Amino acid sequence: MARKTAADATARRAEHDPLVAVDAAPLLTLKDLRKRAGHTQEELALALAVGQDTISRLEKRSDMLLSTLRQYVESVGGRLALVATFPGQPPVRINPAGGKKKKGQEAPPQRGRTQPLPDSRFRDMIPTPHYLIDKPALLRNLQIIDQVRERAGVKVLLALKCFAAWSVFDCMRPHMDGTTSSSLYEVRLGREKFGGETHAYSVAFADHEIEAVVAHCDKIIFNSISQLQRFASFAGDKPKGLRLNPGISCAGFDLADPARAFSRLGEPDPARIASVVDRIDGVMIHNNCENSDFERFDALLAEVERRYGDILRRLDWVSLGGGISFTDPGYPLDRFCERLRRFAETHGVQVYLEPGEAAVRHTTTLEVSVLDVGFNGKHLAVVDSSTEAHMLDLLIYRETAPIGQGEGDHLYQICGKTCLAGDIFGEARFERPLQIGDRISIGDAGGYTMVKKNWFNGIHMPAIAVREFDGSVRVMREFSYADYVGSLS
Ligand SMILES: Cc1ncc(COP(=O)(O)O)c(C=O)c1O
C-alpha cells in the first residue's frame, strides 16, 4: 500500500516535472525488453536476419553502437529516443546524426544506418541482404591500374555499365582518368559523380537525348556511320569517335561477343570507315570479354593494326574498350604495358582502356542469410536474395558464384528465394551444418550486379555497404517498399 502511494506520488510529480518522468521510467535490460515483448532470441535473430548467438552476445554487452541499439529496440516494437537531463532545465532529446530537425519532430524509425560499424563483430548487425564493397580490395585493383597508366601511358576510364556504385568513386577517382558510358543517364552520372574525362557512347542515341548527352560529355563515340552522320553536328567542337568492329572474337560467350554473326556493334568495313575519317578524331574497339589470355589480346591488336592501320594514323586517340582481365593474378603486366605503349607510339595515338570487371573483380560480396534449409537428395539452403534479382549474370551466363570459404564436410546448394526454379547461386562447402539465420558471403558480386538489380518477386533489394580502410563498415544506401512501389505505376 505504501509503495503504491509512493508510486502515485511519483506519477503525480512526473506530470509536472519532466526530469522526474524520465527518472521514473523503469530501467530494463535488452533481455528484459525482449521478454516483455514476448520474443525469444531465435525470433529476434530471424527478424534481424542474424544468428541467435549474435543476439545472445548483444544482450550481454554493456556498450554498443547507437545504431545497433536502435535496431534492437525497433525489432521488439519500440522506438529509441535519447534523452539528456540537466538540473533545472527540461530534458532534451539528442539527435546523434546532427541533422536538422523541426521542433517537435521525431526521428523516424529507421532500419538503416549511416554511422560506421567499427569492426566485423558489428557487421553482423547490418541486415541482409547487402552488397559489401571492400575498399582495401578495390585499392589492390586500382594500384594495378595505376601501374598500367604509368608504364603504358594509357588513360583508364571506368565502364559505368559494369559498376556505378558512386559512393566509392572518391576512392577510385585518383586512380582513373574518368568514366565511359552507354546511355544518357550513365554519362550524366559519370560527369556528376566521378568527373575527369567523360566519354559518351551508345549503341543508338535518340533524337530527344542527344543534346543532353553532348552537354555532359567530353567525347562522343557513335556506334555506326549512320549515327555519326545524324548527330555529329550536335557535338560541335567536342571530339567525335566511331566504334570499329574487327570481327575477331576474344569472348567466351556468344551472348557477349561483339564479333558474333550479324553483330550491330560497330563498323567493320575499312573502306566505309575511311570515307568518314575526316569527321572523327578517334575510334573505340571493344572486342574482349573476360579475356585473361594476353596472346589472344595481342593477336587482336595485330589484326586491328593490319586492317585499320591507315585509319589509325590519322586519328588522335583509340579506345581499346574493356574486357581485358589485366588485374587478375598472374596476368603478364609487363608484356601488356609494353604492347600498349608500342601500339600508341606506332600510330601516334592516345590509348584508352575502359575496364569494368577488371576494376572491381574480387572487391565485393553479396551478404545473405539462410532462411530455410532442407534436403532433396542434396542439402539445400534458401537465402534472402536471388540470382535473378541481385546477381543476374549468373543466370544469363549460366555460371555459379564463389561462395563462403569453400572448405568443410557439409556441401550445400545455395538457392535464391524467388519462384524461379533455377534460382541457384551455386554449391559450397561449410564446416558445420547450416542453420536458419547463418550468414553467407557470395563472392564476386561487384561487376554487373548492382547496376542490374531488379524487383522481381518484390523481394527486398540489397542495401549497399562499404568496408572502409580502417575496417569499419558503413551502409551507404538502403532500399524499401517505397522504392519498389516507386519503380512501378
Ligand atoms: C564499349 C564497352 N566498354 C567497356 C566495357 C566493360 O567491359 P568489362 O566490364 O568486361 O571490362 C564494355 C562491356 O560490355 C563495353 O561494351
The ligand as an SDF file (V2000), in Angstrom:
LIG
                    3D

 16 16  0  0  0  0  0  0  0  0999 V2000
   32.1620   -0.4770  -75.0060 C   0  0  0  0  0  0  0  0  0  0  0  0
   32.4690   -1.1690  -73.7190 C   0  0  0  0  0  0  0  0  0  0  0  0
   33.4720   -0.7100  -72.9470 N   0  0  0  0  0  0  0  0  0  0  0  0
   33.7840   -1.3040  -71.7770 C   0  0  0  0  0  0  0  0  0  0  0  0
   33.0870   -2.3900  -71.3230 C   0  0  0  0  0  0  0  0  0  0  0  0
   33.4660   -3.0030  -69.9890 C   0  0  0  0  0  0  0  0  0  0  0  0
   33.8200   -4.3330  -70.1250 O   0  0  0  0  0  0  0  0  0  0  0  0
   34.3250   -5.1880  -68.8700 P   0  0  0  0  0  0  0  0  0  0  0  0
   33.4060   -4.9380  -67.7550 O   0  0  0  0  0  0  0  0  0  0  0  0
   34.2670   -6.6020  -69.3500 O   0  0  0  0  0  0  0  0  0  0  0  0
   35.7190   -4.7370  -68.5850 O   0  0  0  0  0  0  0  0  0  0  0  0
   32.0300   -2.9150  -72.1080 C   0  0  0  0  0  0  0  0  0  0  0  0
   31.2660   -4.0880  -71.6620 C   0  0  0  0  0  0  0  0  0  0  0  0
   30.3590   -4.5600  -72.2690 O   0  0  0  0  0  0  0  0  0  0  0  0
   31.7110   -2.2840  -73.3390 C   0  0  0  0  0  0  0  0  0  0  0  0
   30.7090   -2.7240  -74.1060 O   0  0  0  0  0  0  0  0  0  0  0  0
  1  2  1  0
  2  3  1  0
  2 15  2  0
  3  4  2  0
  4  5  1  0
  5  6  1  0
  5 12  2  0
  6  7  1  0
  7  8  1  0
  8  9  2  0
  8 10  1  0
  8 11  1  0
 12 13  1  0
 12 15  1  0
 13 14  2  0
 15 16  1  0
M  END
$$$$
